[in-house]
Amino acid sequence: MKKTGDEYFDSEEFRELLAEYEEAVGSGQPVFMDAEELTEIADYYHCTGANDQANDAIHLAISLSPDAVAPLDYLFHEALADRNPAQAEELLDRMIDKTGPEYIYDRAELMLYHGKANNANAYLRKEQKKVPEEEMQDYVVDVATLFSDYDQPTIAMEWLNEGNEEDTPEYQELKAHMLAGIGRYKDSLKIFNELIDRNPFSKRYWNGMANTQLMEEDYDKAVESSEFAIAIDPNDPEGLLAKADALFHLNNFTDALEYYGRYNQLEPDDAYGLLYQGICLLNLDRIEEAVVTLEKAEAVDEGMLREDIIEELAFAYNELGATPKALELLDSLDSDDPNTHSNVLIMKGHLLLCVGRNAEAESLFSEAINTHKAPHEAILRVIISLFDNQFIEGAYKMFKRLYKLAPSDFNYGYAYMALCCYDLKYDDEFLFYLKEACQRNPRECRSVLSFLFPSDVKPQDYYNYYVKEIKGEP
C-alpha cells in the first residue's frame, strides 16, 4: 500500500478497509461494503495513480447504490477534471438530496468552474443562513477550501476568518496555502515549517513549501524543498514539477528539461510540462527537438496555453528557416481585439527582425504601437524585441520615449533599460535604472540581470551589492 501523505488514507483503519476490499476482489468474492466506503477506496486509488482500480471501485459503488451521494460526488469531480461540465450538471441533478452539503458545495463549484466566483459566493452566503450553529465551523472551512482550490485566496481567507482557529494539520495546511495565495509568504512558510516538524515525511507539506518559495521567487530553496518531496516519493508529479519550475527560473535548462520530462512521463497529456520542455530545448539550441515537443503541447492543449505554445513554436520554425510557416502560425492568433492584433504584429515583427527583414519589422512595430489601447505596453514589447536582436542603441532611445508616455506606476522595463545602459557603458544611468528596477520589479530584475550577480544575492539587493561589492563604494 502506497503512502499518500493523507492522514486517513495512511491510517490503520483505512489499511484494514483496503485490505478487505482487495482480498474480496482478488478472490472473486462479493464485496460487502457500502457506497461511501467504496468511494473512499476509489479516492485512494485515484490519488495514487491507479485509475483502473479507481474506476472499478466507483462503478461498483454506483451499481450497488445508484443514488448514493458519495459516488455521484466523486463522478462529478471526475467530470470537471475531464472538462465536461454538462456531465457534471447531470450528476448534480441525480442527487436526490438537494439540501445536503455535497450538493451545495458541488453546485457552487460548478459556478466557480465557469468563472463565476461572485455568484458562487452569493449562493454559499445564502445557504449559510440555513446552517446550524454547531455545523458552522465545518461549513466555513469547507467553503474556504473550495475557494482556495479555485485560486480565490482573498474570498477563501474571508470565509476562514469567520470560523475558529484550529490546530489540526488539515486546517493549518489550508491556512498556509491561503496565506501564500494573498502574498503573505513568510507567514505561509512558517506554518509549513511547523507542519513539517510534526510530520517530516509528508510530501504534501514539502510541496506546499516548495510552491510558496516559487511564488516568493526563492528558487534555490524551492529546489531543496521539492527534493525532499521527491525523496519521499520519486514519482510524485507535484514535486517533480516544482523542482523543474525552480530549475527553469535559475536558468538551469538542462536539469529543468530532465525534470519536466519526468513529470510528463507521469502526466503525458499536460501541455504545461510539454511547453516548458520545448522552451528548455530552445534555450539549449536543440531546435528540431523543440518543434516536436511544442507540437505535442499544441495537440494536447485545451486552450489555456495556446498563445504561449504558438509563440514558441513560431519562433522555433523561424529558427529553422521556415519564416512563412511561422508567420502563418501567428496569424491563427489574430483577432479583432486591438490589443491582441497589436501583440500578433509585434511577434511577427520580432521574427522578421531575427531574419534581417528590418524594414518590414519596423512597419509592423509602428502599426502595433498605433493600434494598441495602451501604446506604452506595445512600446515595451517592441523594445524587448530590439534588445533581443542586439539593437541596443535603438532599444535605449525607445526606452526614453517609453518613460515619457507611461504612467508613473508603470513598473516594467527598468531592468532592460539598466542592461542597455550597462552594454552602452552609460555608468551613471545604469546605476539609476538598476536602482529603479530593484525597487519596482524584483522579478523582472532577476530575469534580466541575474547573470551580473552571485546566485545568493536577492534581486531587490542588486543595487546595493553592485555599489558596495563591485564599485567598492562605502
Phi, psi and omega in degrees: 000130183282142170286137183246342188086355177269129187300318182288312182298332180268004183278160178295324179301314180288324178303318180293319178299314181295319180297319178297317180296312184293327178293318180294314181295317183294330181263359179076017180273159176299148179261114181263075179222155178273173186297325181292318179296318179295325177292322176299319179294319176298319178301316180298312180299319181298315184286346175258008175083008180267072190292325179296315179294324178298316179298319179299315183293318184287325179287331172294318178300316181293321181293327180280325183219083187301332183255008182294140186291316187302308179292327176295321177296319178300311182293329175302313181290328174296320179296318178293321177297329178272009180056049179233073183295333178297317178294322178301318178298317179299319180293323175299316181297333180285342179290118183291317182275103181271005179250353182284160183298324181298315179297315182298312181295319181292322177298317178294322181296323178297323175296317178296321178302322180274010177079019183254066184296320181294322177296317179298319181296315180297318179298315181291328175294320178296315180292333181301328182296341181266355186278127176299151184302321183290346179255000187295321181300312179298321182296311184293326178291317179297318180293318177300319179298318180298313180292326177295320180297332180257028172057047175236064189294329181293312178296319180302315182293326177300317178293314183299323181291346178280344181262192179263143175296133178242149179263008181289150178302322181297315181294314182295323177296316177301314180298320180298317178296320180293318179299320176297320182296331179261012173089008178266070189294317183296320178295321178297313182295326178300316180293317179298322177298319179294320178295320179293325175299323178288319184217087183290353182255021176267111178293333179297318180293318179295320178292322177299318177295316181299316182291326175294319178294327174297315179295326179280352181068027174264078193288326178297316179293324178298321176300314181299313182295317180295329179295326176294318178298319181290326177295324179289318180218100183298344180249031179274111184301319183295319179294317179297319181291320178298318179293319178300313181297318180295315179297321178300315181290341174271008180063022175268076189289331180295309181287325177300318179301318179299315185283326172297323179295317178296322177298314183288341171296326179273328181234072190295339183258016178272111184293331181300310180298319179294320177303312184284335168299316179299318180294320176300315180297322176297317180293336178267007179062032176255071195292314182300318178295323179299318180300312181301315183291317180292326175295324174296317179300317180296323183291326183262348182295141180257019174109340185289330185245014190302312184298317180297316181295314181298318181298314181292322180293320177298319178299318180295315177302317181298320179296331180272005178089006181263058184299316178302319179295321179295316180294321178296321178298317179295328177302331181292344178270346188292155178205180179282347178293125184304318183290319177297315179301317179299315181295323177295319178300319180293318178299317179294318178300320179298315180298319179294323178297323180298330182254017173081012178268068193292319183295318178295321179297316181300321179295317179294319179299316181299315179295322181297317181293321182287336183262345182286141180292333177237086188306328181296329177291320177294319180301318180300317180295323177295317180300315181297322176297315178301316181296315181298333180263016173068025171267069190293314181297318178296319178297318180300315182294322179290329175298320178301319178292319183301312187285351170278332183268325190289148175294159186296336180266013177281114191249024184248150173095347185295325178293321177294319178296321177300319181291324174303311181296324178297313180293326181274359179062035172269080193300314182296317179292325177302312181296321180299310184285332174297316179298316178299317182297317179300320184280323188271323188206078180301327180298311178296323180301314179296315184300321189264324192246003186299333182295343180275349191229155174300150186294338182273000177271126179287146185300328178291349180255005184302316183298309182298321179296316182297316182295316186276314189270329184261313177278340177075022178274150182291000000 
